[in-house]
Amino acid sequence: MVKWSFILSIVLFSSIVVNAQTYISDNYASIGDTVYLTKCELNSENNYDTSGSNFTWDFSNVVGQSQDRILFKNPTQTGFTILQYPYIFNSNNVNLASSDGKTIAIGGIQQTNVNNYLKKTTSSVEQRASSFDLSINGTSLSIKNTFTSADVLYKFPINYGNIDSSNAEYSIYIPGNIYFRQTILKRKNSVDGTGTLITPYGTFSDVLRMISTVNQSDTIAIAGTGIKYEYNYRELLWFSASKKYPVMIVKQTLIGNSYITDQIQYLDTQQFFQPEALFAYVPLSPSIGDTVQFQNLSSNAYEFLWDFDDISSGSLNTSSEINPTHIFNSADTFNVKLISTNGSLHDTIALPILVNSGLSPIANFNSSESNICQSNSIIYTDESENASFYQWTFEGGIPSVSFEQNPNPILYLNSGFFIAKLKVSNSNGVDSLIQEIQVINCLNQENLNDKSIEISVNNSNKSISISGVEGRLITYILSIDGKIVESEIINSGNNNINISKLNKGVYIFYMLYKNNLITKKIVIE
C-alpha cells in the first residue's frame, strides 16, 4: 500500500510540474527595454491553432521578412510637458509607455509618433491612454487620448487554465467637426496550453499559450459623415518567463466563421533586413512658405537622412528626424532625397516636389498653326504662369488629351473647326484657356475598291504590306480608341511595316499618298 501511494505521489507531482509554468509581472517589459519582433511570411503549412498541456509547437520553418522594434520608456519621456499632458505624469495613472515608431499614411492623413501608455502592477498590464500626431492635409494636430475604461491586456500571474475578460472604451474628438472616433473593446483571454515552443530564434521549454480574443466596435465620423463597423480578431501568444515579451504572436482575423492568419511574428535579436526607402508628403502642391509634412513610409530602417535640395535653407536643408517638416521659400522643383538605413544596409529614394509661387495660375499657350490641312499636326506650347498641373483637351486631335506641360504634336485627320483647351492649376486655384483651330480638307479621300492600291496584313510575319504605290508614304496606325500606336515615313523601296510590337486586335490604318488620305480597318491576329 505504501508502494502504490509513493507511485501515485510521483505521478501527481509530475503532473503538477508539467503545468507549473507561470508568468508574472516582473517577467514583463520595463522602462528601458527594447524588443525586436521579426515579421514572417504567411505559412499555410503550420497549425497555429492546436494546443494543450505539455504540447510542442515547432515553428522553426517560418521565414522572416521584416522587423519591428518596440521601445519601452517612461511616460514622462514621450515628448510632452506636464502642462501639455498632466495625466501621464501621475504614476498612479500610468507608469510605462511603448512605441514602435511606425508611420501610417492614408491619402492626406498621417499618423505618427504613436505612444501607448500602460499601467503595470503585480496583478495586470492595462492600457489606459495613448497619444499620436495627426496630420490632415498639412495641418498638424497633437492627439491625447485617455481611456474611459482601461483595456486589460494581461492579468498576472498567467497560469495554465486561466480565463479572464475585460471591457474597454475610448473616444477621440477633434473640434470643428473634423474627426470623431469611439471604440469599444471586449477582450477575453484564455490560457489553453503549456509546453515547448521552437522558433528560428530558439527553443523555449517553459511556455504558456494564450488566446486573446477581441471584439472591436468602431464608430467613426469624418467631416460629419459617420460609419460604424465591427472588427473581430484574436492573438495567439506564447509566453516564456525568460523573456520580457511574448516569444511568438500570431494574429488572426475572423472572416465568416473562421479565423484567418494574417500576421506572424516571433521575438528575435535585431536582424538587418534590407531597408526600403519610401515617403509621401502633404500638401501635394505646396506654395512658397507652406510647411511641408513628410511622411516616412520606409520599412526595415531605424536611421534616416533627409536632403531637401534647398541649399538656401542652410542647416535646415537636411534632417535625421523620422517625419520632418520643411518650409520652401522659393518657387522651384526640389528633388527631395531620403536615405533609410538598417545597420550597414541602406536604400535611397528621391522625389521631385514642385513648389509654386503662392499665386493663382494664369493659363496661356501658343499653337504653331491655327489653320492646317488634314493629316497635319499642330505643336502646342505652354506659356502659363504659376501652374503646377496641366490638362490639355484636343477636340478632333490625336491624342485627344495630355497631362504634359508641352505635349507632343497633335495630329488632325478630319476637317472641321475644333477646340484646343488648356486647364492649369495649383494649390491656389484653377484657370483655363480655349483656342479654336480649323482643319481644312486639302486631300481626296480615296475608295480602295476603285484603286489598284492594296493594303494587306500578314499575321505570320507580323507585317503590313502595301502594293501599287511608289514614292513617299506617311502611315499611321490608330487603336480603336483613337491613339496612335505606330507611325512611319517610307521614302522608297520596301513598303512593309513591322507590326510585331502591336497586340492582337482591330486597328485603323491611315496612309497619306500623293495628296490622298487612304484609310482601312485592319485586324491583327
C-alpha positions as CSV (number, residue, x, y, z in Angstrom):
1,M,0.0,0.0,0.0
2,V,2.9,2.3,0.8
3,K,4.5,1.5,-2.5
4,W,1.3,2.4,-4.5
5,S,1.0,5.7,-2.5
6,F,4.5,6.6,-3.4
7,I,4.0,5.9,-7.1
8,L,0.8,7.9,-7.1
9,S,2.6,10.8,-5.4
10,I,5.2,10.8,-8.1
11,V,2.6,10.8,-10.9
12,L,0.7,13.7,-9.2
13,F,3.9,15.6,-8.6
14,S,4.9,15.1,-12.3
15,S,1.5,16.4,-13.4
16,I,1.9,19.5,-11.3
17,V,5.4,20.1,-12.6
18,V,4.2,19.9,-16.2
19,N,1.7,22.6,-15.6
20,A,3.8,24.7,-13.2
21,Q,4.8,27.3,-15.8
22,T,3.9,30.8,-14.7
23,Y,4.4,34.3,-16.0
24,I,4.4,37.2,-13.5
25,S,4.5,40.9,-13.7
26,D,8.3,41.0,-13.1
27,N,8.8,38.9,-16.3
28,Y,7.1,41.6,-18.4
29,A,8.9,44.6,-20.0
30,S,10.0,47.6,-18.0
31,I,11.3,51.1,-18.7
32,G,14.4,50.9,-20.9
33,D,13.7,47.5,-22.6
34,T,13.8,47.1,-26.4
35,V,12.0,44.3,-28.1
36,Y,12.6,43.2,-31.7
37,L,9.8,41.2,-33.5
38,T,10.6,39.5,-36.8
39,K,7.6,39.5,-39.1
40,C,7.3,36.3,-41.2
41,E,5.9,35.2,-44.5
42,L,2.4,33.6,-44.1
43,N,2.9,29.9,-43.8
44,S,-0.1,27.7,-44.5
45,E,1.7,24.5,-43.6
46,N,1.8,25.3,-39.9
47,N,-1.0,24.6,-37.5
48,Y,-1.1,27.5,-35.0
49,D,-4.5,26.7,-33.5
50,T,-3.9,23.3,-31.8
51,S,-2.8,23.5,-28.2
52,G,-2.8,21.5,-24.9
53,S,-0.9,20.5,-21.9
54,N,2.8,19.6,-22.4
55,F,2.5,20.4,-26.1
56,T,5.3,21.0,-28.5
57,W,4.8,23.8,-31.1
58,D,7.6,23.6,-33.8
59,F,7.5,26.7,-35.9
60,S,11.2,26.7,-36.8
61,N,10.3,26.8,-40.5
62,V,8.9,30.3,-40.5
63,V,10.8,32.8,-42.7
64,G,11.4,36.4,-41.6
65,Q,10.7,39.3,-44.0
66,S,11.0,42.4,-41.9
67,Q,11.3,43.5,-38.3
68,D,9.5,45.8,-35.9
69,R,11.2,47.5,-32.9
70,I,9.2,48.3,-29.7
71,L,10.7,50.7,-27.2
72,F,9.6,50.8,-23.6
73,K,10.1,54.1,-21.8
74,N,9.0,56.4,-19.1
75,P,5.7,58.1,-19.9
76,T,7.2,61.4,-19.0
77,Q,9.8,61.0,-21.7
78,T,7.4,60.9,-24.7
79,G,7.7,64.5,-25.7
80,F,5.1,66.2,-23.5
81,T,5.4,68.6,-20.7
82,I,3.4,68.3,-17.5
83,L,1.2,71.2,-18.7
84,Q,0.6,69.6,-22.0
85,Y,-0.4,66.2,-20.7
86,P,-0.6,66.1,-16.9
87,Y,-2.3,62.7,-16.9
88,I,0.8,60.8,-17.9
89,F,2.9,62.5,-15.2
90,N,0.9,60.8,-12.4
91,S,2.4,57.3,-11.8
92,N,-1.0,56.3,-10.3
93,N,-2.4,56.6,-13.8
94,V,0.4,55.2,-16.0
95,N,4.0,54.0,-15.3
96,L,5.1,52.6,-18.7
97,A,4.9,53.6,-22.3
98,S,5.6,51.7,-25.6
99,S,6.2,52.9,-29.1
100,D,7.0,51.1,-32.4
101,G,7.9,54.3,-34.3
102,K,5.7,53.5,-37.3
103,T,4.0,56.0,-39.6
104,I,0.6,55.3,-41.0
105,A,-0.5,57.4,-44.0
106,I,-3.8,57.2,-45.9
107,G,-4.2,59.9,-48.6
108,G,-3.7,63.3,-46.9
109,I,-4.0,61.8,-43.4
110,Q,-0.8,60.8,-41.5
111,Q,-0.5,59.3,-38.0
112,T,3.0,59.4,-36.4
113,N,4.7,59.3,-33.0
114,V,2.3,56.8,-31.5
115,N,2.7,56.1,-27.8
116,N,0.7,53.6,-25.8
117,Y,0.5,54.4,-22.1
118,L,0.3,51.4,-19.7
119,K,-0.2,50.8,-16.0
120,K,1.8,47.8,-14.9
121,T,1.2,46.3,-11.5
122,T,1.8,43.0,-9.9
123,S,-1.7,41.9,-11.0
124,S,-2.1,43.2,-14.5
125,V,-0.9,45.3,-17.5
126,E,-3.5,47.8,-18.7
127,Q,-3.6,50.3,-21.5
128,R,-5.1,53.5,-20.1
129,A,-4.1,56.2,-22.6
130,S,-2.5,56.9,-26.0
131,S,-1.1,59.8,-28.0
132,F,-0.1,60.5,-31.5
133,D,0.5,63.2,-34.0
134,L,-2.1,63.6,-36.7
135,S,-1.5,65.5,-39.9
136,I,-4.5,66.2,-42.1
137,N,-3.6,67.8,-45.5
138,G,-0.7,69.6,-43.9
139,T,-2.4,70.7,-40.7
140,S,-0.7,69.0,-37.7
141,L,-2.6,68.1,-34.5
142,S,-1.4,66.5,-31.3
143,I,-3.9,64.0,-30.1
144,K,-4.0,62.9,-26.4
145,N,-6.5,60.2,-25.6
146,T,-7.4,58.9,-22.1
147,F,-9.4,55.7,-22.0
148,T,-12.8,55.9,-20.3
149,S,-12.2,52.3,-19.1
150,A,-8.8,50.6,-19.4
151,D,-8.0,47.7,-21.8
152,V,-6.7,44.9,-19.5
153,L,-4.1,43.3,-21.8
154,Y,-2.9,40.6,-19.3
155,K,-3.7,39.6,-15.8
156,F,-0.9,38.2,-13.6
157,P,0.1,35.6,-12.8
158,I,-0.5,33.9,-16.1
159,N,-1.1,30.3,-15.4
160,Y,-2.4,27.3,-17.4
161,G,-6.2,27.3,-17.4
162,N,-6.7,31.0,-16.6
163,I,-9.7,32.7,-18.1
164,D,-10.4,36.4,-17.7
165,S,-12.2,39.2,-19.6
166,S,-12.5,43.0,-19.7
167,N,-14.3,45.8,-21.5
168,A,-12.6,49.0,-22.6
169,E,-13.7,52.2,-24.2
170,Y,-12.1,55.4,-25.6
171,S,-13.1,58.3,-27.8
172,I,-11.1,60.7,-30.0
173,Y,-12.6,64.0,-30.9
174,I,-11.1,66.8,-33.0
175,P,-13.0,70.1,-32.7
176,G,-14.5,71.7,-35.7
177,N,-16.4,68.6,-36.8
178,I,-13.1,67.3,-38.3
179,Y,-12.9,63.8,-36.8
180,F,-14.6,61.7,-34.2
181,R,-14.0,58.1,-33.2
182,Q,-15.5,55.9,-30.4
183,T,-14.0,52.5,-29.9
184,I,-15.4,49.8,-27.6
185,L,-13.2,46.7,-27.0
186,K,-14.3,43.4,-25.4
187,R,-11.4,41.2,-24.6
188,K,-11.3,37.6,-23.4
189,N,-8.0,35.9,-22.5
190,S,-7.8,32.1,-22.2
191,V,-4.5,30.2,-21.4
192,D,-5.1,26.9,-23.2
193,G,-1.6,25.4,-23.4
194,T,1.8,24.7,-21.9
195,G,4.9,23.1,-23.2
196,T,7.8,23.8,-25.7
197,L,7.9,26.4,-28.5
198,I,10.5,26.3,-31.2
199,T,11.2,29.3,-33.4
200,P,14.2,30.4,-35.6
201,Y,15.3,32.4,-32.5
202,G,15.4,29.4,-30.2
203,T,13.7,26.7,-28.2
204,F,11.6,27.7,-25.1
205,S,10.6,24.7,-22.9
206,D,8.6,26.7,-20.4
207,V,5.9,28.4,-22.5
208,L,2.3,29.2,-21.8
209,R,0.0,29.7,-24.8
210,M,-2.8,32.3,-24.5
211,I,-5.7,33.1,-26.8
212,S,-6.7,36.8,-26.6
213,T,-10.0,37.3,-28.5
214,V,-11.1,40.8,-29.2
215,N,-14.4,42.2,-30.4
216,Q,-13.8,45.8,-31.5
217,S,-16.7,48.1,-32.4
218,D,-15.8,51.5,-34.0
219,T,-17.9,54.5,-34.8
220,I,-16.1,57.0,-36.9
221,A,-17.2,60.3,-38.3
222,I,-15.1,62.5,-40.7
223,A,-16.4,66.0,-41.5
224,G,-19.8,64.9,-40.1
225,T,-20.2,61.7,-42.1
226,G,-20.2,58.7,-39.9
227,I,-19.8,54.9,-40.3
228,K,-19.9,52.0,-37.8
229,Y,-18.2,48.7,-38.2
230,E,-17.2,45.6,-36.3
231,Y,-13.7,44.1,-36.3
232,N,-13.2,40.7,-34.6
233,Y,-9.7,39.2,-34.2
234,R,-7.6,37.2,-31.9
235,E,-4.0,36.9,-31.0
236,L,-2.3,33.6,-30.2
237,L,0.5,34.4,-27.7
238,W,3.3,32.3,-26.3
239,F,4.9,33.5,-23.0
240,S,8.2,32.4,-21.6
241,A,9.3,33.6,-18.2
242,S,12.8,34.1,-19.6
243,K,11.6,36.9,-21.9
244,K,10.1,40.3,-21.5
245,Y,7.5,40.0,-24.2
246,P,5.6,37.2,-25.9
247,V,8.1,35.0,-27.7
248,M,5.6,34.5,-30.6
249,I,2.4,36.3,-31.7
250,V,0.1,35.0,-34.4
251,K,-2.7,37.4,-35.3
252,Q,-5.9,36.1,-36.9
253,T,-9.0,37.9,-38.2
254,L,-12.5,36.5,-38.1
255,I,-13.9,36.1,-41.6
256,G,-17.2,34.4,-41.6
257,N,-17.0,31.7,-39.1
258,S,-13.3,31.1,-39.4
259,Y,-10.1,32.8,-38.1
260,I,-7.7,33.5,-40.9
261,T,-4.0,34.1,-40.1
262,D,-2.8,37.5,-41.4
263,Q,0.4,38.1,-39.3
264,I,3.1,36.0,-37.8
265,Q,5.8,37.5,-35.5
266,Y,8.4,36.0,-33.2
267,L,10.7,37.5,-30.6
268,D,14.2,37.9,-32.0
269,T,17.5,39.7,-31.8
270,Q,18.0,42.7,-34.1
271,Q,18.2,41.5,-37.7
272,F,19.4,43.6,-40.6
273,F,16.8,43.1,-43.3
274,Q,17.3,45.2,-46.4
275,P,15.5,48.5,-45.9
276,E,13.1,50.0,-48.4
277,A,13.0,53.8,-48.5
278,L,9.7,55.4,-49.2
279,F,7.9,58.6,-48.3
280,A,5.0,60.8,-49.2
281,Y,4.3,64.5,-48.3
282,V,1.4,67.0,-47.8
283,P,0.3,69.3,-49.2
284,L,0.8,67.7,-52.6
285,S,1.1,71.1,-54.3
286,P,2.8,73.4,-51.8
287,S,3.3,77.1,-52.2
288,I,6.1,79.3,-51.0
289,G,6.1,79.5,-47.2
290,D,3.9,76.3,-46.7
291,T,5.0,73.8,-44.1
292,V,5.5,70.6,-45.9
293,Q,5.0,67.5,-43.7
294,F,7.0,64.5,-44.9
295,Q,5.5,61.0,-44.2
296,N,8.2,58.4,-43.7
297,L,6.8,55.1,-45.1
298,S,10.2,53.2,-45.1
299,S,10.4,49.6,-43.8
300,N,13.2,47.8,-42.0
301,A,15.0,51.1,-41.2
302,Y,15.9,52.8,-38.0
303,E,18.1,55.7,-39.1
304,F,17.2,58.3,-41.7
305,L,18.8,61.2,-43.5
306,W,16.8,63.7,-45.5
307,D,18.1,66.1,-48.1
308,F,15.5,68.7,-49.2
309,D,17.6,70.0,-52.1
310,D,17.1,73.5,-50.7
311,I,20.6,74.9,-50.3
312,S,19.3,78.4,-49.4
313,S,17.8,76.9,-46.2
314,G,21.3,76.4,-44.8
315,S,21.5,73.9,-41.9
316,L,17.8,73.2,-42.3
317,N,18.4,71.6,-45.7
318,T,19.0,68.2,-44.0
319,S,17.3,66.3,-41.2
320,S,17.6,63.0,-39.4
321,E,14.1,63.0,-38.0
322,I,11.7,60.2,-38.8
323,N,9.0,62.5,-40.1
324,P,10.4,66.0,-40.6
325,T,8.8,69.2,-41.8
326,H,10.4,71.8,-44.2
327,I,9.5,75.2,-45.5
328,F,10.5,76.1,-49.1
329,N,10.9,79.8,-49.6
330,S,11.3,79.9,-53.4
331,A,9.3,78.6,-56.3
332,D,11.1,75.7,-58.0
333,T,11.3,71.9,-58.3
334,F,13.2,70.3,-55.4
335,N,14.4,66.8,-55.6
336,V,14.0,65.6,-52.0
337,K,16.1,62.6,-51.1
338,L,15.6,60.1,-48.2
339,I,18.3,57.6,-47.2
340,S,16.9,54.9,-44.9
341,T,19.5,52.8,-43.0
342,N,19.5,49.5,-41.1
343,G,23.0,48.7,-39.8
344,S,25.3,48.6,-42.9
345,L,22.4,48.4,-45.3
346,H,20.6,51.3,-46.8
347,D,18.2,52.4,-49.5
348,T,17.6,55.7,-51.2
349,I,14.6,57.4,-52.9
350,A,14.3,60.8,-54.4
351,L,11.0,62.5,-55.4
352,P,10.5,65.9,-57.1
353,I,8.4,68.4,-55.2
354,L,7.1,71.3,-57.2
355,V,6.7,74.4,-55.1
356,N,4.6,77.2,-56.7
357,S,4.8,80.9,-56.1
358,G,1.7,81.1,-54.0
359,L,-0.1,83.0,-56.7
360,S,-3.1,81.7,-58.7
361,P,-2.3,80.2,-62.1
362,I,-2.9,82.0,-65.3
363,A,-3.5,79.8,-68.3
364,N,-1.9,80.6,-71.6
365,F,-0.5,78.7,-74.6
366,N,0.7,79.2,-78.1
367,S,-0.1,77.0,-81.2
368,S,2.2,76.6,-84.1
369,E,-0.7,76.9,-86.6
370,S,-4.4,77.9,-86.4
371,N,-5.3,76.6,-89.9
372,I,-3.9,73.4,-91.2
373,C,-4.7,70.7,-93.8
374,Q,-5.9,67.2,-92.8
375,S,-3.2,64.8,-91.8
376,N,-1.0,67.5,-90.4
377,S,0.0,68.3,-86.8
378,I,0.0,71.3,-84.5
379,I,2.6,71.9,-81.8
380,Y,1.1,73.4,-78.6
381,T,3.5,75.2,-76.2
382,D,2.6,76.2,-72.7
383,E,3.1,79.8,-71.7
384,S,1.1,79.7,-68.4
385,E,2.2,81.4,-65.2
386,N,2.3,79.8,-61.7
387,A,1.0,76.5,-62.9
388,S,1.7,73.1,-61.2
389,F,-0.6,70.8,-63.1
390,Y,-1.7,70.7,-66.7
391,Q,-4.6,69.2,-68.5
392,W,-4.9,69.5,-72.3
393,T,-8.0,68.6,-74.3
394,F,-7.8,68.5,-78.1
395,E,-11.1,68.1,-79.9
396,G,-10.6,66.2,-83.1
397,G,-7.0,65.6,-82.3
398,I,-4.8,62.5,-81.8
399,P,-4.2,62.1,-78.9
400,S,-7.3,63.9,-77.6
401,V,-5.8,64.5,-74.1
402,S,-2.5,65.2,-72.5
403,F,-1.2,66.0,-69.0
404,E,2.3,67.1,-70.1
405,Q,3.3,70.7,-69.8
406,N,4.2,70.7,-73.5
407,P,2.5,67.8,-75.3
408,N,3.8,66.0,-78.4
409,P,2.5,67.3,-81.7
410,I,-1.2,66.7,-82.1
411,L,-2.4,65.1,-85.4
412,Y,-5.7,66.0,-87.1
413,L,-7.1,63.6,-89.7
414,N,-10.5,65.1,-90.2
415,S,-11.6,68.5,-91.4
416,G,-13.7,71.0,-89.3
417,F,-13.5,73.6,-86.6
418,F,-12.1,72.2,-83.3
419,I,-11.3,73.5,-79.8
420,A,-8.0,73.1,-78.0
421,K,-8.3,73.7,-74.2
422,L,-5.6,74.0,-71.5
423,K,-6.6,73.8,-67.9
424,V,-3.9,74.7,-65.3
425,S,-4.0,74.5,-61.5
426,N,-2.0,74.8,-58.3
427,S,-3.0,74.8,-54.6
428,N,-4.2,78.4,-55.0
429,G,-6.7,78.0,-57.9
430,V,-7.6,76.9,-61.4
431,D,-7.6,78.7,-64.8
432,S,-8.2,77.6,-68.3
433,L,-7.9,78.9,-71.9
434,I,-9.6,77.9,-75.2
435,Q,-8.4,78.4,-78.7
436,E,-10.2,77.4,-82.0
437,I,-8.3,75.8,-84.9
438,Q,-9.5,75.0,-88.4
439,V,-8.6,71.8,-90.2
440,I,-9.2,72.1,-94.0
441,N,-9.9,69.2,-96.4
442,C,-6.9,69.6,-98.7
443,L,-6.9,65.9,-99.6
444,N,-9.0,63.5,-101.6
445,Q,-10.5,60.6,-99.6
446,E,-9.8,57.5,-101.7
447,N,-12.0,54.4,-102.0
448,L,-9.7,51.4,-102.1
449,N,-12.2,49.3,-104.1
450,D,-11.7,51.6,-107.1
451,K,-7.9,51.8,-107.0
452,S,-5.0,49.4,-107.6
453,I,-3.5,50.1,-104.2
454,E,-3.6,47.1,-101.9
455,I,-3.0,47.0,-98.2
456,S,-2.8,43.6,-96.5
457,V,-1.9,42.2,-93.1
458,N,0.5,39.3,-92.9
459,N,-0.1,37.9,-89.5
460,S,2.5,35.1,-89.9
461,N,5.5,37.5,-90.2
462,K,3.8,40.4,-88.3
463,S,3.8,43.0,-91.1
464,I,1.6,45.2,-93.3
465,S,2.5,45.1,-97.0
466,I,1.5,47.9,-99.3
467,S,1.4,47.4,-103.1
468,G,0.5,49.6,-106.0
469,V,2.4,52.6,-104.7
470,E,5.7,54.3,-105.5
471,G,7.5,57.1,-103.7
472,R,6.9,58.7,-100.4
473,L,4.3,57.4,-97.9
474,I,3.3,58.6,-94.5
475,T,1.4,56.0,-92.4
476,Y,-0.4,55.9,-89.1
477,I,-1.9,53.0,-87.2
478,L,-4.5,54.0,-84.6
479,S,-6.1,51.9,-81.9
480,I,-9.9,51.8,-81.7
481,D,-9.9,54.5,-79.0
482,G,-8.0,56.9,-81.3
483,K,-4.4,56.6,-80.0
484,I,-1.5,56.5,-82.4
485,V,0.3,53.2,-81.8
486,E,2.6,53.2,-84.8
487,S,3.7,55.7,-87.4
488,E,6.2,55.5,-90.2
489,I,7.5,57.5,-93.2
490,I,8.5,55.4,-96.2
491,N,10.5,57.2,-98.9
492,S,11.1,54.4,-101.3
493,G,11.9,50.7,-101.6
494,N,10.4,48.2,-99.1
495,N,6.7,49.0,-98.5
496,N,6.4,46.7,-95.5
497,I,5.6,48.0,-92.0
498,N,6.6,45.9,-88.9
499,I,3.7,45.4,-86.5
500,S,5.4,42.8,-84.2
501,K,5.1,45.2,-81.2
502,L,1.3,45.5,-81.6
503,N,-1.2,43.4,-79.6
504,K,-3.9,41.4,-81.2
505,G,-7.0,43.5,-82.1
506,V,-8.7,45.8,-84.5
507,Y,-6.9,49.0,-85.7
508,I,-7.4,51.8,-88.2
509,F,-4.7,52.3,-90.8
510,Y,-4.2,55.7,-92.3
511,M,-1.9,56.4,-95.3
512,L,-1.1,59.7,-96.9
513,Y,0.0,59.1,-100.5
514,K,0.2,61.7,-103.4
515,N,-2.2,64.1,-101.7
516,N,-4.6,61.3,-101.0
517,L,-5.7,60.1,-97.5
518,I,-6.4,56.4,-97.6
519,T,-8.0,54.6,-94.6
520,K,-8.6,50.9,-93.9
521,K,-9.7,48.8,-90.9
522,I,-7.1,46.1,-90.2
523,V,-7.2,43.1,-87.8
524,I,-4.0,41.8,-86.2
525,E,-4.2,38.2,-85.0
